[in-house]
């Protein structure tokens, strides 16, 4: 995609990615800590089901935050493109025939 952009667009894309990165790294760190906590709980002699559920729920919530932020960044990047560039990207994108509402298709 970067090859179809002009110098200003590439600079703006780079700025978007750099602005996005620290928050995502922080979330990934929190996710790793939660995963460690979950594994420690599961290795116990009698894991607490409520604690397992709570940890899993916090992990799911964090995953949701990460996905939403990635979508925000993708939308912001998309907004930098011209209509012609969007069309070129759409034509070049693999999997154009995948139904976004078919949850099983992307797993």
N, C-alpha and C positions, 0 to 999 in steps of 0.2 A: 504494500500500500504506500509506503514512504516514497517509492520511486515516482508515483504519480503526483506528488505534492510539489509546490514551489517552495523556495527557501523560507519564506515567511510562514507558510503553513507547517513546514517541518519544525521550525523553531517553536511555534505555538504548541504543536503536538508534544514536543520534548518537554516544554514547560508544564503541560497538563500531566504528563506521566511523572515528572519529578515532584510535582505538588501532591500527587496521589500516593506516591510510594511510602512516605513516612507513616501515614495513618494505617496503611495496609500492613506494613511490617509490624507495627504496634499490635494490630489485631491478631496477626499470625502468632506473635509471641504470647498473647493472652490465650489463644486457642491451644498452643502447645502446653501451656501451664495447666489449662483445664483438662487436657488429655492425660497429662501426668497424674493429676488428682484423681481422675476417673480410673486410671489403671491401678493406682495405689489402693483405691477403695475396692476395686474388683479383686485384687490379690489378697485382700483380707480374708480371715477365716469365715466371717459371716458378713458379707457386704450388705450395707444398709440400702434397701431398694429405693427409699425416698431420696437418699443422697445421690445414688446413681441417676435417678430420674432428674433431679435438680441439676446435676453437673451436665448431663446430656442436654437438657433444655437450654442451659447457658451456652453450650457449644453450638447448638442449632441456631440460637439467636445471633450469635457472633458470625456464624456462616451467612446468615441472612443479611447482616449488616455489610459483610464483605461483598456479597453478590450485588447488593443494591449500589454500593459505592462503585463497583466495576461497571455497572450499567450506566451510572451517572457519568463516569469518565468516558465510556464508549459513546454516549449521546453527545457529550461536549466535543469529542473528536469528530464525530459525524457532522456536527454543526459547522466545523471549520471547512468542510468540503463544499465545492461548487456542485450544482445539480449534475453537471457532466461527470465529475469525479464520482459522485454517488452512483450514477448509472454504470460507470465502468467497474466500480467496486462490486456492485450487485451482479453484474455479468461474470465477473472473475471469481466470485465467491463459490467455493465448493459447497455442495449440499443445498443448493437453492430449492430443491424439491422436497426438503424436509418440512413437515408441518410443525410449527412452533408450539401448537397446542397438544401435540402427541408426546406426552411426557416420556413414554417408554422408548421412543425413537432416539432420544439423545442420551440414553444410558447404556 
